[in-house]
């Protein structure tokens, strides 16, 4: 069994691609590899909702908003209606009242209708008013406002064109987003045809694009997901963005998760560990004095028979006597230190391996101005593809002008594929180019197999993602990398890191 060497693109090629990307001054779009079209999504939802044809199909649309963006809301006429005709209430008198009744309004009236609404005697879904009756309608604003039924000129429900407004309102579909720019709305039922659901979704998306254009928001619609009442959420390919996405498929954006994998098409270190390192560690770390007992119930049957024949009745009686056991006394380590876990017996399942990698950076300048964290935050996200979290001070230190709760650093944790991608980049690109760092000391470790490495600020600039756009980051900062392993002692932990080509110094 051997590991086939995988030839990766050179660092120069990756840097050239990234520089070409920045030269175009266009952001590469994030393409969801699991996204499907509406037809396929509807088939999956219908298969998940067998026996429940009346369940709803919902669209969840993430929109890009700013602080000044008004609340997303709109009203459209869906090609395939998903609900019964709305009950319309119209405040009008004279000829306008007759037009409203002819158009299909159920409740029409003037001051008398206002009194009925105050008493709660009528039920309705939408309210329309003429400009002449609007002053009277303001008396019941406290009733209509919380329900979102108060007529306004902006929504087009205060108008003289009563007939057309009533006909539109009877078949219209209203939608409204939340304060985070996410729209949750029903677009059909499970028993609808896929084409009907797709047409309803297109109408809503067109209305949203018009809303974004009116508010000067570019790339307003970020992503779309379809889901049913009891079904999963399925990402939908946005047809209008598909052609643009294909143009930038070959380029990698430095602020997305694909950036970390731009030069790592294959998890080389993961394959190297599974095929080579694991076997070598099992052999090098084997201890014959701590071996798991044999799984056989009778390892040597003849020896047991001879021992049983040699025992006398006296020895058997003495062996069966119960001996008084000394009471268990819990003892702790000196200085109140926690007791270390007992190392398991050597077996094939106790081979040390990487569990997670933690990156941490303390930015002293953030005490005076928290915006100084931005450079470290951006750098960590670029080199790992994972969004870091801000570290806040637990206690205050008066001499440092540090107060409890102030942001002082950033950190993130890598596991799985992202962990091996970062490890490969660290040992292949960064460590060989560090001139002032000669390796880890032979005494490195916390006693439990976890090893930490401190890197100077110059190491951060050696990552390909940073080196290609060095001017974007205001300041480089030092950082710590903590390797959390499953080893139970530092010797096994150092042995694991040395297998990954991490240098150690003897003096």
N, C-alpha and C positions, 0 to 999 in steps of 0.2 A: 504494500500500500504506500503510495507516495502522493505528494502534493504537486499538482501541475502548476507551474509558475504562470501567473497571469500578467501580461504586459499591459500596463496602464498608460494613458496619455501622459506625455511629459509635462513637467510643471510649466515650461515655456508655452506649450499649446493651450493649457488651461488659462494662463495669464493673458494670452493673446485673445482668447474668446471673451474673457471678462472685460478687457480694455475695449474691444470692439463693441461690446454691449453698452458700455458707458458712453462711447463716442456717439452712438445713435440717440442718446438722451431719451430713450423710451424704456419704460419699465416692462420687464417680462411678466407675463400673466401667470398666475398659479393655475395649473390645469389639474383637475381632480382625475386621477386615472380610473376611479371607480364610477365616474359619471356615465349615465346612459341617456338615451332619448326617451321622450314621453311614452312612446308606444311600448317599449320594453318595460318601463317602470310600471305602467298600468297592468301589464300581464303578471308581473310579480305580485302586485297588490291584490289583484283578483284571485290569484292562487292562494295567497295568505288568508283571504277573507271568504273562503268557500263556506257557504251556509249563511252568510250575512250580507246579502245583496243590498240592503238598505244602509249600510255603513257609509260614512262620508269619505271622500278623498280630499285631502287638504294640501294646500301649497304653502310652504314656508320660505319666504323670500327675504334675503338679507340685503339691505340697501345701504349705500354710503351716505351718511348725513354729517352735517356740521352743527356747531352750536346755534347758528342762526337759522338753521333749516326748520320750517314749520312742520307740524305734525302731519305725517303722511295719511291722506284720506282721499277718497274718490268715489265715484258712482259710475257704473258702466251697465250696459245692456248685454247680458251674456247670450251667445248663440243658442246654448242649451240651458234653459232655466233650471235651477236646482231647488226652487221653493215655490210655494203658491203665490198668487198675486197679492201684493201688499194692500192693506186697508188704508185708504187715503182719507184724510180729514182736511177740508178746505174752509178757510175763513174768507168768505166773500158774500156780497149782497148784490141784488139786482141782476142784470144780464150776466155778470161774471159767475154768479151762483148757478144759473141755468147751464152755462157752458161746462162748469165743473161736474154737474150731475150727468150731462150728456156724455162726458168723457169717461165716466165710470167711478167718480168719487162717491164713497158711501156716506160720509158725514159732511154736510155743507150747511153753513149758517154764519151768523154774525155774533152779536153780543150774547144771545141766548146760548150759542154753542160754547162760548167762553165759560159761562156759568156751569154748563154740564161737565166740561173738562175739570173745572175746579172741584166739583163734587165727585169726580171719578165715575161718571155714569156711562162713558163711552170708551171703547177700546179701539186703538188705531196703531198703525205702523209708521206712517209718515204724515207730516204736516206741511201744508202749503197755504200761503196767505197773499192777499193783494196788498199793495202799498197803502191803500185807504184803511184797511183793517189792522195793519201792523201795530199801531199804537195801543189798540185794545188787546192784542195778543201779548204784549209785554207784561200785562198783569199776571199772566200765568207762566212767566219765564222761569220761575223757581221750580215749576213742575216739569216743563218741557226740557229745560237746560240739562239737568243731570242725566236725562235719558238720551241726549243727543238729537232731540227732535225739534229744537227751537229753529223756526225758519229764519234764514238770513239772506241778504242780497248776494253774499259771496258764494253760497252754495246754490244759488239760483232758485230758492224756494219762496222768495218774496218777489213776485212778478205779476205783470198784467196778462201774460200769455198763459192763462190758467189751463186751457184745454190741452195744449201740447205738453205742458209740465206734468199734468195728471197722467197722461198716456205714458210718458217716459218713466214716471215714478212707479207706476204699477208693475212694470217689467224690469226696473233697474235693480242693480245689485250693488250694495254699499260695502266698502272695505275701509279699514283703518289700521295703521301700524302703531307700534308701541313707541316709547320714548327712545329706544335703542335703535330704531330704524328697521325693525324686523316686522314683516307683515305675515300674519297667520290668518288664512281665509280658506273657506271651502270652495272647491271648483267643480264638484260633481259628486256622484255616488258610485259605488263599486259596480253596479249593474249598468253604468253608462258605457257607451262605446269609447274606445281609446281616442278616436278622432274627435269626439265631442269634448272630452276632457282637455285635449290638446288645444282645441279652438278656444275654449274658455280661458285657458292659461295664457294664450297669446293675447287675448283682449286685455287681460289685467296687466300683462307685461308692457303692452303698448301704452296703457294709461300711466303706468309708473315711469316709463321713459319720458313721456310728455311732462310729467311732474318734475323729473330731474332736470330736464332741459329748461323749464320755466324758472328753476332756482339756480341755474348755472352750475350744475353738478355733473362732472364728467365721470364716466364709468359708474353710473348711479346704481345699477343692479350688480351686486357682487356674486351671489350664488342663489340657486333655486333647489329646493328639495320637495319631493312629494311623499306623502304618508297617508295611511288610512287610519281608521279608528283603532284597530289593533295590529296594524302592520308596521313594518320598519320604515325608517326614513331613507329615501333613495335620492342621491344627487342627480340633477338633471343637467344635461349639456345645453348651454345657452347658444342657440343657433347664430345669434348676431355676433357673439364673441368668438365663435369657433374658428373663423378664418383668420382672425388676428392672433389667436392662440397658436395656430399651426406655424405662423411666421416666426415665433420665438421659442418653438419647442426645443431647438438645439442649443439655445443660450440659457444660462443659469443666472437667476437673480441672487444677489448676495444677501438679501434679507429674508429668504425663504428657507424652508427645510431642505430643498434640493441643493442649496449651495454647499452644504457639508459633503454631499455625495457626488459633487461634480467631478472630482478626480478619483472616485472610489466606486467604480461600476460593480466590483465584486468584493465581498467581504473576505479579503485575503487572510487577515489575521484569524478570523473565526474558523476558516477551513484549516489553517495551519495548526491551531490549537486542537481541533477535533482529530486530525490525522497524525500529528507528530508530537506536539507538546504534551498532551495528556498521557500518552504512553511513556514518554521519557520521565515525566514527573512521578508516575507510579513506580518506576524502577529506581530512580535516584532517591526518592523519599521513603522507600520501603524500610521498615524497622522490624527485624525478626523478633525483637523482644516484646512487641505490641502487635500481635497478630490476632485476627478474629478467630474464635473457636471453630472447629470443624462443624460443618452442617450435618454430618452423618451421625445418626443416633448411636451406632455401634462402630466406632473407629477401629477397634481391635477386639473382636469378639473373643478370641482365644485368651488374651491377656485378662479380660474381665472374668472368664471362667476360672482361670488359675487363681486369681485373687480371691474369688468367692470361696473356693475350696480350702484355701489356707486360713481363712478366718474361723475362729472358734466361736462357740456360743457365748463365752464370756465377753469377748471383744464386741460381739454384736449387741449384747445387752448394754454394755457401757456406751456404745455408739448411739443407742436409741434414747439414752437419758437426756432430758432437757437441761441444758445449761443456762444458768441465769445470765442474761445479756446486760452489759453495762448501759445505763441510760445515754441516749444520744445528746451530745453537747454541741451546739452550733458555735463554730469558731470563725471569726472574720480575720482578714489580713491586717497587718500592722498599719496604723495610720488611718483606719477606716476605709481602705481602698476596696473596691468591689472584687469579689472572688472571680477569678478567671474561669471560663468554662472548661470542662474536662475534655481533652482531645479524644475524638473517637478512635477506635481501633483501626489499624490500617486495612483498607479494603479498596476495591475498584470504585466504590461510590464516594470515597473520601478524598478524591484527587482535588487539589486546590484549583480554583478558577476565579476569573474576574466576576465580581457581582455587580459593581457599579463604579462610576467615576464621578467625582464631585469637583467642580471648578468654583473657586472662591476668590474674590478680590476685595480688599478693603481700600477705599479711596478716602484718604485723609482730608483732601480739599473739599469733600462733600459736607464737612461740618460747617464751613462758612457759606457754601452755596450748593444746594442739592443738585443743581443742573450739571455739576461736574461728574455726576454718575453716568451721564448720557454716553460718554465715550466708552467706558467699560461695558455698559449695557449693550451698545451697538456691536462692540468687538466680540463679546461672548456669543451673541446671537448669530454673528456672521460665521465664526469658526466652527460652531456646533450645529447650527440650524434649529436650535431650541431656544425658546424665549426664557431668559433668566428671570429670577425674582429678586426684589430689593430686600436687603438685610437691614433691619432697624436695631438701634442700640437698646439693649435690655436695661442697662443702668446708666446713670449720669456720672460724668467725671468733670469736676469743676476746673481742674488744671487744664484740661483739653477743650474747655468750653463746650462740652458734650452733654446733651440732655437726653433723658430717656425718651425713646420713640423716634429719634432723629435718624434719617436714612444715612448709612455709613458704608454700604457696600452692596455687591451683587453676588449671586451664586446660582448654580444650576446643577442638576444631576442627570447623568447619562446612563442609560441601560440598553441592553439589546444591541441592535444593529448600529445605532448611533454611537454607542460606546466604542465598538470595534472600529468604526470609521474614524473617530477622533483619535483613538490610540494609534492607528496606522499612520495618520498624518503627523502625529507627534513624534514618533520614533523614526519615521522615514524622511521628514522634511525639516522639522524644527530642531531636534536634538543634535543632528550632525553639524548644524551650522552655528551652534552656540559655542563661541570660543572661550568665554569666561567661565563656562560651566563644565567641569571635568567628570561629573557623574555622581551617583549616590554613594554615601559612605556605607561601609559594610555593617554598620550598626543601625541602619535606618529601620524604622518600624515602631509601632506602639505596643508591641508585646502580644497582639492578637492577630497578626498577619496583615494589618492595614499599613500602608506606606504612603507618606505625603512628600511631595516635591515642590519646592518654591522656585519660581522662575522670575528673572528680572524683567523690566519693561521691554527690553530689546527682544525678548523671545516672542512677545505678542505680535511684533511687526514681521516675523518670519513666516507666519501662516500665509498660504497663498491668497486667501480672501482679503487679508489686510494689506499684503504687499502690493496687490494689484490696484488698490485705491487708498494708498497711505494718506493722502491729503484730506480724505473725508473725515478721518478720526482726529479730533483735536489734540488728544494726548494719550500716549501709551502708559499703561499701568502694570505693575507686577501682579502676579496671580499665583495661587496655590492649586495644585492638582492632587487630590487624595484618591488613591487606588484602594477600593474596598474589596477584599478577596474573601474567599471561604476558607482560607488557611487558618489554622489554630496557633501558629507560631510565626515569628518573623523570618525564620530560616526558610520555611516553605513559601512565604510571601515573596521574599527576595529571589528565590529560585524561579518562581513564576514570572516575575518581571524581567529577570535576565533572559528567560526564554523568548520574551517579546523584544529582545535587543535593547533593553534599557541599560545604559552603561553604569558600572560600579567602579569606584576607585578604591585601591587597596590601602592607601596611606591618607 
